[in-house]
Amino acid sequence: MKFSSRLDSDLSPARLQHALDQLRTSGTPLVDLTRSNPPQCGLGPPPEALTRALDVPRLADYSPDPRGLLSARQAVARYYADRGLLTRPEAIFLSASTSQAYAELLKLFANPGDDILVPQPSYPLFETLIALEGCRTVRFPSYYSAQAGWRIDERAFERSFTSRTRAVILVRPNNPTGAYPPPDQLSRIQHLCAARGCPIILDEVFFDYPAEGFTTLAVQGEDEARGLTLRLSGLSKVVGAPQLKLGWIRLSGAEAAVRGASERLEFIADAYLSASTPAQLAAESLLPARGPLQARIRERLGENHRAAGQAFGGGSHARLLSREGGWYLVVHLPEGEDDEDLTYHLLVDDNVIVQPGFFFDFPQGEHLVLSLLTPSAEFAEGVNRVAERIEARASR
């Protein structure tokens, strides 16, 4: 049987996954510092809120619209208005998830063999989504400094463009570094992309979760009338409800570019009609009520960040890298450490699950990535085991 070359010919589990499967099968208790599912971490919408959101007479109706139900798009538009971004419902397209939104946008802009620029480091799913559309991932790196944190290497970014570049993906804040591109840098990137006729896909699923002491007001101010920008987000992070499977795309930019993209995106969306009616109806009540839930999530993130700071205190061979937002924390490992080997031994020797930096394609150095969403007692136990293991290996 012949299969598509879009899929890797070897889909067998790697050493780390094989070890994890064996431990789970044996019933070994594990401390999981990769958990990022709000309901599984006790941070999803209350069951009664979900019941109310889905207990509406219109649930029995089906009135398909390629862009999504008008009432749901109005709720999304109000969400952006709360951020200071006036938005017409016509500028919103709903989808089954942000992953589905990516698939539709890649179909909109690229042909097989074309290049899509993605940040490095970034979420590993991007390469898969791009490959499934027959396109090629081209990375542009970010660099880290103690003074400025993570910043995109603008010279490398400009050199990344080829004659086949069709779109640029930016993530704000980045996953996993948690960096928000500063307004002046984002403005320069917008100008460059507009001059090259290249759209920006701006992934903002974690936008509502700035770190303590950081305000997202400091990173807004991009030019809404220049080029073409397509913002992505969804209920998974905004209201902590990944089970409802609803994402969206918000278009902004030059009028002609927005109009041309909207007409073609509507055609693509009409072929899938992926957004479910229950999820769209639920968005109408869950989005306006997001405040308390987001506050609980931010409280958990802050508490766990402080616990990590205590675990990797003065004298530690590892150090925590600065984080401006998002759900993840990056640990920079001592020189000479191997993040894949460390991750394996943390799992089999200490029964702690973490993500190695190579998953995210860090351009330099060795790192671990920890989820700050993990329940606090479990996180504190796990991060202390991680710190102790790093110190033991560094002292050998």
C-alpha positions, 0 to 999 in steps of 0.5 A: 500500500502506498501512502502520502509522502506528507507523512513520515515513513516511520511513525514508531514511538521514540525512546522517550515515548516508549518509556512513558508508555511502559511506565503508564502501563505498569501503573507507576505514579508520575508527576506530569509537568507537561499538562496543559489541558485546563479541565484536567488541571482543575481550571476549566469552566465549571460544569454548570456553566457548560450546561447553561451554555449548551442548554439553549433552544437554538441547539436543535437548529442548523443554519450553516454559514461558512463564516460561522453563526453571526451571533457567535462572531459577534461574541468574538468581535466583542472579545476583541473590542475589550482588547481595544480592537474594534472588529466587525463580525464580517472580519471573523471566521469560525473553525473547529480549532486553531489547527483547522484554521491553520489548515484553511489559511495554508490552503488559502495562501500556499501551493504544494512546495511553497515556503512558510516562515515559522519562529524558532523556537516554536510549537512543534505542531507547525511543521506537521500542519505545514507538511500536511499541506505539502509545504516546506517549513523555513525557520527564523531564529530568536535570540535570548539576552538577560536584558531584553529576553527573547527577541526575533533576529530581524536580519535572519528573518529578512534573509529567510524569505525566498521566492516561494515564501507565502506566509509568516507565522508569528506567535504572541506570546511565543510558545514556549518562550512566552515572549511578546514581540515589542511593538517597534519590532512587530511594526518593522516586521509588518512593513517588511511583510506588506512590502513583499505581499506576504500575510502574517498569521498571528497566533494569539491563543495565549495572549490573555495570560501575561506574566505577573508585572507584564501588561499586554497594553505594552505590546499592542499598537500594530498597524491595523490598515497595513498588509494582511494580518490574520489573528488566531485564537479559540475557546481552548485557551481563552475560556479554558475549554478545549473540549468545545473545539472552536477557534477563529480567524480575525482578518485586518489590513489593507482593504483590498487584501482583506476583501480578496482573502475573505472571498477566498477563505469563505469558499474554503470554509464552505467546503468544510463547515467545521465549526459545530453549532453547540460550540458556537452557541456556547461561545456566546455565553462563555466569552463574556464570562471569561474573566474569573476563569482567566484570573484563576489560570493566571493565579496558578501560573504565577504560583508555579512560576514562583515555586520554580524560582525557589527550586532554581534559586541561588547557586543552581547550575540551571537558570530560568529564562524570563517569561512575559506570558503564556503557560510555559517556563523554559529552563536553561541547562548547564553547558554540556548537559543533554536535554534529551538524555536528561528528560529520559532519566527524569522520567525513568529514574525520578518519574517526572515528565518534562518536555526537552528543548529539542521538541521546540527546536531551540536554536542554541543551548539545551533546555527543558520546558515545563507547563505552569498549568500543572496543579500546584502541589504536583508542580512543586514536587516535580520541579524540586525533583527536576532541580535535584536531578540537574544538580546531581548530574552537574556535580558528577 
